[in-house]
Structure formats: C-alpha cells, structure tokens
C-alpha cells in the first residue's frame, strides 16, 4: 500500500496558483458569477483544497502520455499530493476501466493500493481523468496550464449541480409519522394544514414538527414563532380579499408587533387580553436559547403549538367566512 507524497517546493506552489487562477477565471469570466453566489463553489472566497494527483497506467496511446486521476477535497490550506501507481495499475482489469474515474479509483482502493480514508470528503465534482502529452512531467506553472481543462470541467460540474438544485422547487416536508397520533389527537394540525392549503406554510410548519419530534427545541421554537406570524398574515390577507384594509401599513418585512397592531383593528378587534396573549407567545419565541433546559424549551414549544392552534380555531374561520364589503 502506497501513500501520497506532499509536494511543497516553490514550483509546486506555482502549479497550485496557476490551477486556482484557471478555476476562478472560469467562474468569473465565463459564468460571470461573483458575490455571495461564490459560496456555491469549492475553491472560492477563503476556502482551500488538497489537490490529489494519481499517475496510472494507460495503454490507449503509443506515444508518451501521462494518465492521471485527479480530485480534490476541502483543506485548511492549499496543498498538492502526488502518487505514482503506474506499475500497480499495469493490468487488464484496470485498463478496462479507462474513461471512468469513479470505477478506476474504486479499483485502486479495493486492491489496497491506497488508504481508503484518503478519499473521505472528496469533492465529487472534481474527480476526473487528465492526459498530459509529456514524457517528463514537472509540477510547475506550465503544467498548471496543461491542467486547465480539468479546472474548467470541475467548475462546470459544480455549476451544473448547484444550478439544478437552485432551480428545483423546495420539497415540501411531510406531516411527521412518529408520534403522529399525538399531534392529531391534541391539535388536529393535519386537518388545519388541509384547510389552509398553503404549501409554504405547510412546509414551514411540518419542519417545526420534525424538529419537535427530534427534540431540537431551539429550532422548533424559533420556527413556530415564524409560523404564527405567517398564520396571522394569512388571516389578515383573507379579510383583505374581502375588501377590508387589514394589510394597510404592513411593511414588506413586518414584525410581530405589526401583526398584533393590525389584529387590534377592525374587523378582528382583538381585546387587550388577547393582545397580551399574542405578545406572550412571541416573548416565548424570543426567550428560548441553547442555554435553557430541555424541559423549559419543550414547554415553550408546547405553548407556541397551543397558540397556533388557538389562533387558527379562533380567527381563521371568521376570516374566510367574512362578508365582502
């Protein structure tokens, strides 16, 4: 079993810098990506990588050709690691895998040529083959230019995979199955979600129930506070659809106090006691942090679940059944 050699001479740093420049050029000049969208890529901003280069045997060409499997993984600094497996891979079973880097690297691991842990956390988008038409290879800036195709393909793969994810609609979290009876019997939340028929609210609320079931109280409590605000907005919008000015003076980023203020107005006209009730719910949302005991945090979540249930039961049906004006 062989180990990778860390290449740390000055010329090797030039190789890394040249490859990094090619990588960034592809992102900035070809795709025109900058700013916060750079977080989509593995080697941008302050991120660093280990670059792994594995020299393997190839019998596709009769002229001198170096055949490499190249990949990267996150690191605390930019490093270049190299291993020569030409003799070990000079067998037909490996040669048949030419053109498939994933199968080739799996063959190398299964034949105990390298440590399996070397492949932990690799950037799958960076895994590829690279041909270099040189007999004697030196890892310097000139060779970095020869590897530019690999850097471009790496960027293209990351761009395509992240673009696909960004263009897909968010998957709606389903109503939890564990302890489902508890939620149905106590709150009838499944019925509430069907009546509201709002995909965004359903996803937000079910994520909170998921956090509740897994005892992630801080996340659950913070999310339930947002769900309460969303439910209050839905109620106000229902009245607005029937001609009431319930959304008047509501900013693009309303706060809990803004929702409460509009609930004080006609046609809802909550009392001072009801206003205290809503303020108490939002105070509970703001009071939970990681330093509360589990019992305290669960109690806050239960309080907010009760509050959402009460808000739905006491105000939603009236907003739907209100007479248009």
N, C-alpha and C positions, 0 to 999 in steps of 0.2 A: 504494500500500500504506500502510495506516494503522498507527499504534502506539497501544497503550493509554496512557491518562493516569493517573498515580498521583495519587489524591485523598487529600490529607493534612491537610485542615482539621479543626478541632475537631469540627464537626458530622459529618464522615465517620467519626471515631473513635467517635462515639456510635452511628452506624449499625452499625459492626462489633460494638461491645459488645452492642447490642440483639440482633443476629442470633446472637451467641455465646451469650447468655443463653437464647434460644429453643432453640438447638441442645442446650445442656446440660439444659434443663428437659425436653426430650423424652426424653433418655437417663435422667435421674434420676427424674423424677416419673411418666412414662408407662411406661417399661420397667423402672424400679427397678434400674438397673444402677449399680454402684459398685465401688470397689476395683480389683483387678488386671484385671477384665473391661473397664475403661475403655480398655485398650490396643487394643480392637477398633475404636475409632473414630478418625477423622482429626483431630478438633479438641478433644481432651480432654487432661487432665494438662498437660504443658508443651509440647504440640505447637502449632504456629502454621500459618496458611494465608494464601495470597494469594486474595482473592475477586475473580473476574473477572465483570464485567457488560457484556454486549454488547447495545446497543439496536438492534433491527432493525425492518424494516417489517412491517406486518400489514394485511391487507385483509378481516379477518373481521368487524370491527365498524365501525359508522358513528360511534359516539360516541368521544370522546378516550380512547385506550388506549395505554399504553406496553408494548411487547412486548420482553422481554429473554431472551437466552440467558445462563444463569448457571452458573458452575462454579468449582471451587477446585483448588488444588494446594499441596503442602507448602511451607513457607517458614520463614525464621528469625525472622520477626515477622509480626504480623497486618497485612495491607495491603489496600487497596481500589483496584482498577484498572478503568477505565471506557473504553469506546469507543462512538462513535455511528456506526452503519452503516446508518441508515435509508435514505438516498438510494441507497447502493450495493446494497441488497437490495430496492429497489422494482422488482422484475422478476418475471414469472410463474414462471420456473424456480425461484426461491427460494420464492415463495408456495405452490407445490405441496407444499413440504416442511413446512408448518406442522404442528406436533404431533410432529415427530420431531427432537429437538435434536441427535442424533448426525449425521444426514444434513444438517441445516442447517449445523452447524459445519464439516462436511466440504466443503459447497458454498462456504462462505466462504473456506476455506483454498485449495481448488482454483482459486478465482477470484482468488487473490493479494490478498485484502483485508487479511489479517493475516499475520504471520510464522508459519510452521509450528512453529517452536520454542516459540512461546507455549503450545502445547498439550502440551508434554513433561511427563510425570509428573503429569498432572491426576488428581484423584480422580474416577473414572468414576461413582461413586455420587452425586456432587454435580451432575452435568450434567443440566440441566432448563430448561424454559421458565417464565417468570413474567410474569403480567399485572398491571399497575398501572393502576387507573382514575383517573388524574390527568393533567391537561394539563401542568402544570409540576412536574417532579419534583425534589426536593431530597433528597440522601442524608443524612438525619438519623435520629434515633431513631424518629420517626413512620413513616418509610418502612421502617425496620427491622422494625416491627410488620407492615407490609404484606407483607414478605418471609418472614414466619414460616412460611407453608405450605411454602416452598422448604426452609427449615431442617428442618422436620419430615420432608419427603419424603427429604431427604438422610440423616437419621438412620435412617429406616425402611429405606432401601435398604441402608445399611451393616449394620444389624441383621440383615436377612434374608439377605444374602450371607454374613456371618460365621456366622450361626446354621446355615445349610445346611452350611458346611464343618465346623463343630464336631460336627454330628450325623451326618456321614458316617464310616463306619469307615475306618481308615487303610489306604491302598492298600499291599498287600504288595509290597516291592521284589523284582523277579525276579532269578533267578540270572544273573550277568553273561554277556554273549555274547563280548565282547572277551577274548582270551586264555583262553577257556573251557576249552580243551584242557589248559592248564597246571594249572588247579585240579582237573580231573577226573583227569588222569594222576598228579599228585603226591599229592593229598589225598583224592580221591573224595568231595568235600564235597557234590556233588549227591546222591549216594547217602545220605550222612549225614542230609541235610535231609529226604529222603523217609522215612527210617526214624523220625526224631524226630517228624515230622508235627506240628510245633508252629508255628503261624502267627507268633506273636510272635517266637520265636527265629529263624525263617526270615527275617523282615523285618529284624531287627537284624543278623543275620549277613551277609545279602546287601548291606545298606548298607555294611558294613565292606569287603566285596569290591569294591564300587563305588568306595569311597574308595581302596582299594589300587590298582585299575586306573588311577585318575586321579592317583596319586602324592600323595594327601593323607594323608601318613604319620601326622601327629599325630592326625587324626580317626580314622583306621583303627586305630591302636594303642589309643587310649582306648576305642573301641567294642569291640575284640576282648577287652579285659580284662573288660568287662561281659558279653560273650557267654560267656566262660569261667566267670564266676560263675553265669550263667543255666544253663549246661550242668551245672555241679556241683549246682545246685538241682534240676534235672530228675532227675538220678541219685539224689539223696537222696530225692526225692518218690517215685520208683519203688519204692525199698526201703520207704518209709513205707506205700505202698499195700499192701504185702505183710506189714504188721504190725510192721516194725522201727521203733525210736524215732530214726530218723535226722534228723527235723526238730525234735527236742527241743532246747529252749533257743535255737532260731534266731529272732532278733528279726524285727520287721516290716521293718527296714532292715539286713539282715546285711551284714557286711564280708567281705572276702576271708579274713581271719583266722578268722571264724566258720565259713565253709565248710570251711576246712582243718581246723579243730578237729573238726568233725563227720565229716570223712573219716578222722580218726585213730581214731574209734570203730568198734565192730562194727556191721554186718558187713563194712565196707570195710577197716578196719585198715591204712591206708597205713603204710609204713615211714618211718623218719627220712629216708632218702634221697629217697623220693617226696615227703615234706613239703617238703624243700629245693627240689625241682623246682617244686612249685606256688608256693612263696614267690619263687623266681627269676622265674617268669612274671609275677607281679603286680608285682615290683620293676621288671621291664622295662616294664610298662604305665605305671608311675609315673615312670619315668626319661625318657620321651620328652617333649620340648617343642619349641617352634618354633625354638630355637637349635641343636638338633642338626643335624648334616649330613644330607643326604638319604640317604646311604649308611647312616649309623647308624640313622636312623629306619626305613628299609626293613628293616634287619637285625632290629630289634626286632619289627616286624610279622611277619616270617617266623618268628621264634621263637615268637610267640604263635599263629600258624597251626599250627605244629608241635605246640604244647602242646594246642590244642583237638583236633587230630586224634588225638593220643596219649590224651587224656582220654576221648574218645569210644570209641576202639578198646579201651582197657584197662579201662574201668569201666562203660560204658553197658550193654553186652550182659549183664553179670553182674547189673546192677540189674533188668533186665527178666526175666531167667531165674531170679531168686532164688525159692526155695520159700517160700510163705506160712507164717507161724508163728501 
